[in-house]
Structure formats: C-alpha cells, structure tokens
Amino acid sequence: MTTTIFGPDISSFQQGLSLARLAQASFVIAKTTEGTYYTDADYQGWRAQAAQLRKPFIWYHFLSGEASAAQAAHTAANVGDMSLPGMLDFEPEGSFEPTLAQAIAYVDAALAAGLNLRLVYLPHWYWQQLGSPDLGAFRDRGLQLVSSAYPGGSGAPSAIYPGDGAAGWAGYGRMYPLIYQFTDQASDGGKPLDYNAFRGTTAQLLAALARPSTTPAPTPAPSSSSDPEDDLMPAFATGQINAGADAVTVVGTPAPNTSTAGWGRVWLSLASDFGDAHVRVAVWTHGEGWSHIFEDVLVAQYGDRANPLNGPLPDGAQKISIKRLPGSENLPMAYLLEAMHK
C-alpha cells in the first residue's frame, strides 16, 4: 500500500503560524520571493523552524513579468540555502497572465544562478487557458509538476484528501504531478491552509527533489584475487516491457551487495522508440518494501537509455515494477540490467 504524506504551502498570509503546531505536516512549502519587488518576511523564520523539526522544506517564487535574470537573482539572495529545493509558482495575478516562455526563461535563469529549482506549480485550468501546451521544456530541465484541484470540504488534511486516485493526479502537458494541492480549506495549526499530498515517504520526497547529479556512478574496485576468473565480470539481462494501458512489468534483480551469490552493484536502464515514453518505476528492497518510487520517468525516443535512479540500485533490491503511463501504452520499450560480480 502506497504511503501518502501531506504538507502545507504558506506565505505571510499565515503570519504567526508555528510549524510545531501542525499535526499533519510531513513537509512544508513556503513563499520566499515574488518578482524582484517582494520578499516574504516570514520565510526565514519558517525555514529555521523546519530545520529544527527536521521536516523537508521547499521554497517557492511567484513569477512576475520582470526580467527573468533579475527575478532569479532576487530569489537566490533570499533562499538562505542554495541546496534547498524550490518551486516556481506559474499562475496569473491580477491583470498579469504569464506565458510559458516567461516561465521557461525564469527556470533557465534560476538554474544558471545555482538554485535547486525542482518543481513548477501550474494549475490545470491555467494550463488549459494557455492552450494546453506540451510541458516538455520543464521536464527536460529536470522539473516536476505540482497540480491543484479542490474537490471541496474543509477540516483536517487527511479527512478531506480525495484519495490517491483523485482526478488531481491526472497528467497534462505530457507531465504527471509529483505533488497535488488538493485544498485551500484545510485546518491545521490554528490557520486555514492550502494543503498538498505526495504519494510516498519523506525520504522518497527528498530523493525526488534532490539536485540532479552529473557525477557518474563510481567504478567498483578491482578484485584482490590473483585468479583471473575472479576478476569483475559484468552480467547483462534485457527484456521487453509489457505493452498496454497501465501494463506492469515486474523484473527480478540480483540483490546487490547483499547476496551470497556475490553480486556487486546493479544498474537499471530503460529504452524507448517511436516516441517519448513515460513509466512509473518502483524498487522493492529487502526489509524496506517499496523503498524507491519514481512516479513519472521520461524514457526519450531520441537520447541515451534512461536510468531512473541516476546510479546503481540500492543494496538488497529484490524486484522492480515498471508501469506504463497514459500516452505510452504501445511504444516499444525494453529494460536492461547490468550487474557486476565481485
């Protein structure tokens, strides 16, 4: 059964809110800047509270029509910790209706400034107002989608959450939400709050929001044995990924670094043709269950194989579940496992 955790997004509208009083907040999203003209006065206090409480903390910037580089510099000057993951709030305000090009320009400027921008909040209704564009430019830059849809109700977040099958989890623009904002009427900590859901654990959320690494996976150390037959020997296994709507392929793996058979590191990669494919990938690890879940993995038609983990499988991995997402039902796909024998 999938774990679902909740977290508010807050700004100075919730001035005086104590994060310690939030009964259902496993993570926090807080406004830091807007345009070049506004800095949220409560942001730094909430950042310090979240650090003390050891809760994942995400900043967000509200997009304006000003120069993207100036906005990114304003954000960078105020986040307080450049390693923190961030979110672009891409929605209209008053008479200003931001374009997709303006949002992409801010993303590029923020990444160039060294910000760990990982999310884009784009409500489905505004995406439709923009003409329902393909959002591949965000996906290609490593961002993930935050959606919003409010089915109604008020009260504790867990009581009004519409469930993991809610329409707010549906994809659009060839992206699928990592986080779903499901209410603006939650009651927690004595304040009315917007509340968000993430399908996974806090560790999985942190993994999904980590800054992408460009460092290649380390090469295993050579064997100390003098017998040539004991040298590191790669083993390969490949196969087709089942086609069809919501089709699931389960792949058994050598248990890396824990098996008595002597397997070392194990890598998974995916390949696609005749179109960009999207799949959900989950890794089952001995003693931990579904320890690594990636809700939307892009497997590009043009490009190298995709490695969802950006490195080897976790120690003790036992099996991998690969589920096709809408729009990818019948694209030819294959997986490759590469294992090193100690």
C-alpha positions, -999 to 999 in steps of 0.1 A, spaced: 0 0 0 14 34 -10 22 58 18 8 93 13 21 123 32 8 159 35 23 194 37 10 230 35 22 258 14 24 290 33 32 327 30 28 358 52 -10 353 49 -3 327 76 18 351 97 24 337 132 19 301 122 40 277 143 52 247 123 55 228 155 17 230 159 10 214 125 -3 179 133 -3 166 97 26 184 80 53 160 69 69 187 47 65 225 41 64 247 11 69 284 18 70 315 -3 103 334 -4 100 359 -32 78 374 -58 91 392 -89 120 415 -79 100 436 -55 88 413 -27 105 392 0 83 372 23 90 385 58 81 351 75 101 329 52 134 328 72 116 320 104 98 291 89 130 279 73 146 278 107 116 261 123 115 234 96 153 227 100 148 224 138 118 200 132 138 181 105 110 185 80 116 187 43 114 224 33 107 238 -2 108 274 -12 87 290 -39 89 320 -61 59 337 -76 65 347 -112 62 383 -124 67 399 -158 101 414 -149 134 403 -163 140 366 -156 176 370 -145 167 398 -121 140 376 -106 163 346 -102 190 368 -86 163 381 -61 154 346 -53 190 335 -48 196 363 -25 168 353 -2 165 315 -1 192 312 26 204 278 15 211 272 -22 207 234 -17 171 237 -7 146 225 -34 124 252 -49 92 256 -68 81 281 -95 46 294 -89 33 298 -125 -2 313 -124 -19 347 -132 -20 375 -107 -44 404 -113 -40 415 -149 -7 397 -154 -10 364 -172 24 348 -175 33 330 -207 50 296 -210 81 314 -225 83 337 -194 82 307 -171 109 288 -190 131 319 -190 129 321 -152 137 284 -149 168 288 -171 179 319 -151 173 301 -118 193 271 -128 221 293 -141 221 311 -108 227 278 -89 192 275 -75 179 239 -69 146 246 -88 128 212 -89 91 219 -92 66 240 -112 32 248 -99 8 251 -129 -29 246 -122 -47 225 -148 -72 253 -155 -44 278 -163 -26 252 -185 -58 249 -205 -61 287 -207 -26 287 -222 -38 264 -249 -29 231 -233 8 232 -244 33 204 -241 53 210 -209 84 191 -221 105 221 -216 101 218 -179 105 181 -179 137 184 -200 151 208 -174 145 183 -146 114 199 -131 83 180 -119 47 191 -118 26 204 -89 -11 203 -98 -41 217 -80 -78 208 -79 -101 214 -50 -130 189 -48 -144 206 -17 -147 202 20 -128 216 50 -112 201 80 -81 181 88 -60 174 56 -62 136 59 -100 139 63 -106 159 32 -79 144 9 -98 129 -20 -75 98 -23 -46 86 -44 -69 80 -74 -83 116 -74 -85 135 -107 -59 159 -94 -32 132 -100 -40 130 -137 -13 141 -161 -14 170 -185 11 185 -210 29 151 -210 38 155 -173 23 138 -142 21 155 -108 46 147 -82 27 168 -57 -11 175 -57 -25 206 -40 -60 193 -30 -75 220 -8 -73 256 3 -96 250 33 -75 227 55 -75 232 92 -42 227 109 -22 247 135 -50 271 140 -49 286 105 -67 279 72 -42 265 48 -36 252 14 -25 215 17 -6 192 -7 -2 155 -10 28 134 -20 24 97 -27 54 83 -9 75 87 22 95 118 33 127 100 22 113 94 -12 102 131 -15 137 142 -6 151 119 -32 127 132 -58 137 168 -50 175 162 -48 196 183 -71 204 161 -102 239 147 -101 262 149 -131 288 127 -114 290 93 -130 284 62 -108 317 51 -93 335 22 -109 337 -8 -85 372 -15 -71 390 -44 -88 391 -78 -72 420 -85 -49 421 -121 -61 451 -132 -82 429 -157 -101 419 -141 -135 385 -159 -133 377 -139 -101 380 -106 -119 350 -83 -120 327 -98 -147 296 -79 -159 263 -98 -164 235 -85 -186 198 -92 -187 174 -75 -210 137 -79 -220 107 -62 -234 84 -40 -212 48 -52 -215 26 -31 -237 -10 -19 -230 -29 6 -209 -15 5 -173 5 -26 -182 30 -36 -155 63 -55 -160 80 -69 -129 117 -76 -131 136 -97 -106 171 -85 -98 202 -98 -83 203 -85 -47 232 -60 -50 259 -61 -23 239 -85 0 235 -117 -20 255 -148 -12 258 -152 -50 284 -124 -49 268 -97 -70 281 -62 -65 264 -31 -79 234 -34 -102 222 -8 -127 188 -5 -143 182 14 -176 152 18 -199 150 24 -236 121 35 -259 115 41 -296 88 56 -318 80 83 -292 89 95 -257 75 71 -231 65 77 -195 65 50 -169 62 46 -131 92 28 -116 92 13 -81 120 -7 -65 114 -32 -37 143 -36 -13 146 -63 13 135 -51 47 122 -18 34 95 -26 9 90 -2 -19 119 19 -10 123 40 -42 93 51 -62 95 74 -93 60 84 -104 69 97 -139 101 86 -156 107 100 -191 123 75 -215 131 96 -245 129 84 -281 160 104 -290 188 100 -265 206 75 -243 189 50 -221 172 64 -190 184 55 -155 156 64 -131 179 62 -100 208 82 -116 231 54 -103 230 18 -91 201 1 -74 200 2 -36 217 -26 -17 193 -55 -12 170 -46 -41 148 -76 -49 124 -66 -77 114 -37 -99 79 -27 -111 76 -8 -143 41 5 -151 32 23 -184 15 57 -180 -11 72 -203 2 81 -238 29 54 -237 7 23 -239 21 8 -271 55 24 -276 83 -3 -280 103 -4 -247 129 -25 -232 148 -27 -199 185 -36 -193 200 -48 -160 238 -47 -157 254 -64 -127 290 -67 -116 302 -99 -100 326 -94 -71 
